[in-house]
Amino acid sequence: MPSFPPPGSVTICEINRHLITAEALSDDLARDSYGKILGMVFSAVPFQSEQLVSTPSPERDTERQERTNGETAQRKIGLASALRGIVNDSLKRLFYHPNDVNLLPEVSLQGVSWHQHKHIIAFISGPHQVTVHDFEDADGKDPCILTSESQKDIKVLEWRPNGGKSLSVACKGGICIWAASYPGNAASVRSGVSSYLGTLSRGSGTRWALVDFLRSHNDEQISALSWSPDGRYLASGSYESASFTIWDVAQGVGTPIRRGLGGISMLKWSPTGDYFFAGKFDGTFYLWETNTWTSEPWSSTSGFVTGATWDPDGRMILVAFSRSSTLGSIHFASKPPLLDAHLIPVDLPETSSLSNSQGIEKIAWDASGERLAVSFKGGDDIYKGLIAVYDTRRNPLISASLIGFIRGPGENPKPIAFSFHGKFKQGPLLSVCWSSGFCCIYPLIFRSHILP
């Protein structure tokens, strides 16, 4: 039977397909449960969550209901078809910007991110601020808060692969690039960038400096980011634009890639760098190969893509759609740069049958491909706000079996954002930012060579 956390309890970790719970957050219990196995404890990081969680207005509820109406969807598709090829970029923003803004909260935005090689976590902790916490920094008991006049209306963030301690933050008008700064070894600002960018962080431990600002076209709100696996290029997109940009970060130069109507909802570079995924709010998405940057368009009858995550080998991508309780896995049938692929449904029957949910909200897939985290819309009162954890297999098709549910701390906690550590050697490590004001870390331990 799947593990179910009783109301009022909090989840601590997984031990061999069993999710351990407690009455309250406790480092002592974490130490007893998994600390002796991992050799460290991941304490919860508090933040002011009320700055991030807004109460839906009646108007927003009405708009959401209208968006699910089939006739309304058909009218939008018809309008897009009639306008295709005759409207310019400004008219695209005029027609799509209002709807895309309303749809953005339904997307699984990257609001929390682990450093690729270190036990450092960064998450959006306010409309204009980022919190960074290094679990290995003995001098940094308090997390660092990254703020700047250039950093407004943050939507997503992501650590730069193979770039030392460098963090990209998507905001209004562009992308902030932060880097760790040490006494005698200050982080360098890119040549030609205004010196005012050298804003230091607040908090103890490592200091952080804003070393670059990649300005977006027409000061668009950046709402999607994805680094190439080698850390050289950064892709950015916006719900205000039908194109995305590939940045050569060292040069500070961006190249727009234009394709189709509808604002960008999501960008995901594959782990091998051969492929690139771009989703749009008009219900289409594109698979790109990065050798010549050619693409194949796809369309969905289940709404737009709200979540996407690659498998470790970069040969399939798992996607969630706005109007479906079933995931889809896109499998590449040939080697790069060929774009031959097919879409196969991945059922998660336990989520809907047990919780009576109304569909999938957010997803995250562990880099090993063995654990999948899923949050869902609605559901019975006792299941609301929980995260389902699945054991996944790829042989070669994806299959998933439910392990249990994670419950966060505080009153009526709901997951704002969650993600897995990309390369934690001792098993999947899931981080969740809860609406109750805690960023919690959940080790999922099940490998026989780790367990005593």
C-alpha positions in Angstrom: 0.0 0.0 0.0 1.3 3.5 -0.7 2.5 5.5 2.2 0.0 8.2 3.3 1.0 11.0 5.7 -1.7 11.5 8.4 -3.2 15.0 8.6 -1.1 17.2 10.8 2.1 15.2 10.2 5.1 16.2 8.1 7.2 14.0 5.8 10.9 13.5 6.6 12.3 11.2 3.9 11.9 7.9 2.1 13.6 4.7 3.3 13.2 1.8 1.0 9.8 2.7 -0.5 8.4 3.9 2.9 7.9 7.6 3.5 8.8 8.5 7.1 6.6 11.1 8.8 6.8 13.0 12.1 4.6 15.4 14.1 6.8 18.4 13.3 10.0 19.4 11.5 12.9 18.1 13.5 16.6 17.9 12.7 17.0 15.3 15.4 14.5 13.0 13.7 16.1 13.7 10.3 19.4 12.8 11.8 18.0 9.5 13.1 16.1 8.7 9.9 18.7 9.5 7.2 21.5 11.6 8.7 23.5 8.5 9.7 23.2 7.1 6.2 24.1 10.3 4.3 26.4 11.8 6.9 24.5 15.1 6.9 21.1 16.7 7.6 19.2 19.1 5.3 17.4 21.5 7.6 14.3 23.3 6.3 15.0 26.9 5.1 12.3 29.4 6.1 11.1 32.3 3.9 8.2 34.8 3.7 5.8 32.8 1.6 2.9 35.2 1.7 4.9 37.4 -0.8 4.6 34.6 -3.4 1.1 33.2 -2.8 -1.8 35.3 -4.1 -5.5 34.6 -3.5 -7.3 33.9 -6.8 -9.8 36.6 -7.6 -13.3 35.8 -8.9 -12.2 37.2 -12.2 -9.3 34.8 -12.4 -11.6 31.9 -11.5 -14.0 32.9 -14.3 -11.2 33.2 -16.8 -9.8 29.7 -15.8 -13.3 28.2 -16.3 -13.6 29.8 -19.7 -10.3 28.5 -20.8 -11.4 25.0 -20.2 -14.5 25.5 -22.4 -14.1 23.6 -25.7 -15.9 26.3 -27.7 -13.6 29.0 -26.4 -10.6 26.9 -27.2 -11.9 26.4 -30.8 -12.4 30.1 -31.2 -8.9 30.8 -30.2 -7.5 28.2 -32.6 -9.6 29.7 -35.4 -8.4 33.2 -34.6 -4.8 32.1 -34.6 -5.2 30.4 -37.9 -6.8 33.4 -39.5 -4.1 35.8 -38.3 -1.2 33.5 -39.1 1.2 35.2 -41.5 -0.4 38.6 -41.5 0.2 40.0 -38.0 3.5 41.5 -36.9 5.3 41.0 -33.5 3.4 43.8 -31.8 0.0 42.4 -32.8 1.1 38.9 -31.6 1.8 40.4 -28.2 -1.6 42.3 -28.3 -3.6 39.1 -29.0 -1.7 36.6 -26.8 -0.2 38.5 -23.9 -3.4 38.8 -21.8 -4.2 35.1 -22.0 -0.6 34.0 -21.6 -0.2 36.0 -18.4 -3.3 34.3 -16.9 -2.0 30.9 -17.9 1.5 31.3 -16.5 0.6 30.2 -12.9 -0.4 26.8 -14.4 3.1 26.2 -15.7 5.7 24.3 -13.6 8.1 27.2 -13.4 11.6 26.5 -12.1 11.3 28.3 -8.8 13.9 26.1 -7.0 17.2 24.8 -8.3 20.1 22.7 -7.0 23.7 23.4 -7.9 24.9 20.7 -10.2 27.8 19.5 -8.1 27.4 21.0 -4.6 24.8 21.0 -1.8 23.7 24.5 -2.6 20.1 25.4 -3.2 18.5 28.5 -4.7 14.9 29.4 -4.7 12.5 32.3 -5.4 11.6 33.7 -1.9 9.9 36.9 -2.9 8.7 38.8 -6.0 12.1 40.4 -6.4 14.5 38.2 -4.3 16.3 34.9 -4.4 17.5 32.9 -1.4 20.7 30.8 -1.6 21.6 28.3 1.1 24.8 26.3 1.2 24.4 23.2 3.4 28.1 22.7 3.6 29.1 26.3 4.5 30.0 26.2 8.2 30.1 30.0 8.3 26.8 30.4 6.5 24.1 29.3 8.9 21.9 32.0 7.6 21.0 31.9 3.9 22.1 34.7 1.5 19.4 37.0 0.0 20.0 38.2 -3.5 18.4 41.5 -4.4 19.1 44.2 -7.0 17.4 47.1 -8.7 17.8 45.1 -11.9 16.0 42.0 -10.5 12.3 42.6 -10.6 9.3 40.2 -11.0 11.3 36.9 -10.9 9.8 33.9 -12.6 12.4 31.2 -12.9 16.1 30.5 -12.0 18.7 27.9 -12.9 22.3 27.2 -11.9 24.9 27.4 -14.7 26.4 23.9 -15.4 30.2 23.7 -15.2 30.2 27.4 -14.4 31.5 27.4 -10.8 29.0 29.1 -8.5 27.0 31.0 -11.1 23.2 31.5 -11.0 20.8 32.8 -13.7 17.6 34.6 -12.6 14.8 35.4 -15.1 13.1 38.7 -14.4 11.4 41.7 -16.0 13.6 43.0 -18.8 16.2 40.4 -18.8 18.4 37.8 -17.0 20.5 38.5 -13.9 23.7 36.5 -13.6 25.0 36.1 -10.1 28.4 34.7 -9.1 30.1 33.8 -5.8 32.6 36.5 -4.6 35.4 35.8 -2.2 37.9 38.1 -0.4 40.9 38.5 -2.7 39.0 36.8 -5.5 36.1 39.0 -6.4 33.7 37.8 -9.1 34.4 39.5 -12.4 31.9 41.7 -14.2 31.7 41.2 -18.0 33.5 43.8 -19.9 31.2 46.6 -21.0 28.6 46.0 -18.3 27.7 48.9 -16.0 29.6 48.8 -12.7 26.3 49.3 -10.8 25.7 45.6 -11.4 28.2 44.7 -8.7 25.5 44.4 -6.0 26.4 42.2 -3.1 24.0 39.9 -1.3 22.8 40.1 2.3 23.5 37.2 4.7 26.3 35.3 6.2 28.8 32.9 4.5 29.6 33.2 0.8 29.0 36.6 -0.8 27.3 36.9 -4.1 27.7 39.6 -6.8 25.5 40.5 -9.7 28.1 40.3 -12.6 25.9 40.5 -15.7 22.5 41.5 -16.9 21.3 40.1 -20.3 18.7 42.5 -21.5 15.7 41.0 -23.3 14.2 42.3 -26.5 11.8 45.2 -25.8 12.3 44.7 -22.1 10.2 41.5 -22.2 9.4 39.6 -19.0 11.6 36.5 -19.1 9.6 33.5 -17.9 11.6 30.5 -19.2 15.3 29.5 -18.9 17.4 26.5 -19.8 21.2 26.1 -19.9 23.0 23.9 -22.5 24.7 21.1 -20.6 28.1 22.5 -21.2 27.1 25.8 -19.6 28.1 27.9 -22.7 24.7 28.8 -24.0 21.6 30.0 -22.2 18.1 29.8 -23.8 15.5 32.3 -22.6 11.8 32.8 -23.5 8.8 34.9 -22.6 5.0 34.6 -22.6 5.1 38.0 -24.3 7.0 36.7 -27.4 6.6 33.9 -30.0 10.4 33.6 -30.3 13.1 32.4 -27.9 16.8 33.5 -27.6 20.0 31.6 -27.4 22.6 33.6 -25.5 26.4 33.2 -25.8 26.8 34.2 -22.1 30.5 34.9 -22.2 30.0 37.5 -25.0 26.6 38.7 -23.8 25.1 38.2 -27.3 21.7 36.8 -27.9 20.4 35.2 -31.1 16.5 35.1 -31.5 15.0 31.9 -32.8 11.5 32.6 -34.3 8.8 30.1 -34.8 5.0 30.2 -34.7 2.3 32.1 -32.8 1.8 32.0 -29.1 4.0 33.0 -26.2 6.7 30.7 -24.8 5.6 28.5 -21.9 8.7 26.3 -21.4 12.2 25.6 -22.6 14.2 22.5 -21.9 17.7 21.6 -23.2 18.4 17.8 -23.3 21.1 16.4 -21.0 23.3 15.5 -24.0 22.8 18.9 -25.7 21.6 17.2 -29.0 17.9 18.2 -28.6 15.9 21.2 -27.4 12.2 21.4 -26.4 10.1 24.5 -26.7 6.5 24.7 -25.6 4.0 27.5 -26.4 0.7 28.6 -24.8 -1.2 28.1 -28.1 -1.0 24.3 -27.6 1.9 23.6 -29.9 5.4 22.5 -29.0 8.6 22.0 -31.0 11.4 19.5 -30.9 14.7 21.0 -32.1 18.0 19.4 -33.0 20.8 21.7 -32.1 23.3 20.8 -34.9 21.6 22.9 -37.5 18.7 24.2 -35.4 15.9 22.6 -37.4 12.7 21.6 -35.7 9.5 19.6 -36.0 6.2 21.1 -34.7 3.8 19.1 -32.6 0.2 20.0 -31.5 -1.7 18.8 -28.5 -5.4 18.2 -28.0 -4.9 18.2 -24.2 -4.0 21.8 -23.7 -0.5 23.4 -23.6 2.5 21.9 -22.0 2.7 22.7 -18.3 5.7 20.6 -17.3 8.5 18.8 -19.2 11.6 16.9 -18.0 14.2 14.8 -19.9 15.4 11.3 -19.0 19.1 11.0 -18.0 20.1 9.8 -21.5 18.4 12.6 -23.4 16.4 10.2 -25.6 12.9 10.8 -24.2 11.1 13.6 -22.6 8.2 13.4 -20.1 5.5 16.0 -20.5 2.4 17.2 -18.7 -0.5 19.0 -20.3 -2.9 21.6 -18.9 -6.1 19.5 -19.6 -5.0 16.0 -19.0 -4.4 13.6 -16.0 -2.1 11.5 -18.1 1.5 12.2 -18.9 3.1 11.8 -22.3 6.6 10.5 -23.1 8.2 11.5 -26.4 10.6 8.8 -27.5 13.3 9.5 -30.2 13.3 6.6 -32.7 16.7 7.6 -34.3 20.0 9.0 -33.2 20.7 12.8 -33.4 20.3 14.9 -35.4 17.2 13.0 -36.7 13.9 14.2 -35.2 11.9 11.0 -35.7 9.9 10.6 -32.5 6.6 9.3 -31.2 4.4 10.2 -28.2 3.3 7.4 -25.8 0.8 8.0 -22.9 2.1 7.4 -19.3 -0.8 6.6 -17.0 -0.8 7.5 -13.3 -4.1 5.9 -12.3 -3.5 6.0 -8.6 -3.3 9.8 -8.5 -6.8 10.3 -9.8 -8.5 7.3 -8.3 -7.1 7.8 -4.8 -7.2 11.6 -4.6 -10.1 12.3 -6.9 -7.9 15.0 -8.5 -8.7 17.1 -11.5 -5.4 16.6 -13.3 -1.6 17.0 -13.0 -0.2 20.3 -11.8 3.6 20.0 -11.7 6.2 17.3 -12.3 9.8 16.6 -11.5 11.9 13.6 -12.6 15.0 12.5 -10.8 18.2 12.5 -12.9 18.6 8.7 -12.4 15.1 8.2 -13.8 14.0 6.2 -10.7 11.8 8.7 -8.9 9.0 11.0 -10.2 7.3 13.7 -8.1 3.8 14.9 -9.1 1.5 17.5 -7.7 -2.1 17.6 -8.8 -5.1 19.9 -9.1 -7.9 19.8 -6.7 -8.7 16.5 -5.0 -10.3 15.4 -1.8 -9.6 17.5 1.2 -7.2 15.0 2.8 -5.1 14.8 -0.4 -5.0 18.5 -1.3 -1.5 20.0 -1.3 0.3 16.6 -1.3 3.0 15.5 -3.6 2.8 12.0 -5.1 6.1 10.1 -5.4 6.4 7.3 -8.0 8.9 4.6 -8.6 9.7 4.7 -12.3 11.2 2.2 -14.8 12.4 2.6 -18.4 12.5 -0.7 -20.2 12.2 0.9 -22.7 8.8 2.4 -22.1 8.1 4.3 -18.9 6.1 2.7 -16.2 5.3 4.2 -12.8 4.1 2.7 -9.4 3.0 4.9 -6.6 5.2 4.8 -3.4 3.2 7.4 -1.4 2.6 11.1 -0.7 4.7 13.9 0.8 3.0 16.4 3.1 4.6 19.7 3.9 4.8 21.6 7.2 2.5 24.3 8.5 -1.2 25.0 7.9 -2.7 23.8 4.6 0.7 23.6 2.8 0.7 23.6 -1.0 3.8 23.0 -3.2 4.8 26.2 -4.9 7.8 24.7 -6.7 9.9 21.5 -6.5 12.9 19.9 -8.2 15.5 17.2 -7.8 19.2 17.6 -7.2 20.8 16.7 -10.6 23.8 14.7 -9.3 23.4 13.7 -5.7 25.4 10.5 -5.5 23.4 8.9 -2.7 20.1 8.8 -4.4 17.2 11.2 -5.4 17.1 14.4 -3.4 13.9 16.4 -3.7 13.5 20.0 -2.7 10.0 21.6 -2.2 9.1 25.2 -1.6 5.8 25.1 0.4 3.2 27.9 0.7 3.6 27.7 4.4 7.0 29.3 4.1 9.5 26.5 4.2 11.9 25.1 1.6 12.2 21.4 2.6 14.6 18.7 1.4 13.6 15.1 1.2 16.2 12.4 0.6 14.6 9.4 -1.1 16.9 6.5 0.0 16.4 3.0 -1.5 19.6 1.7 -3.0 20.8 -1.4 -1.2 24.5 -0.3 -1.2 23.5 2.8 0.9 21.1 1.2 3.3 22.7 -0.7 6.3 
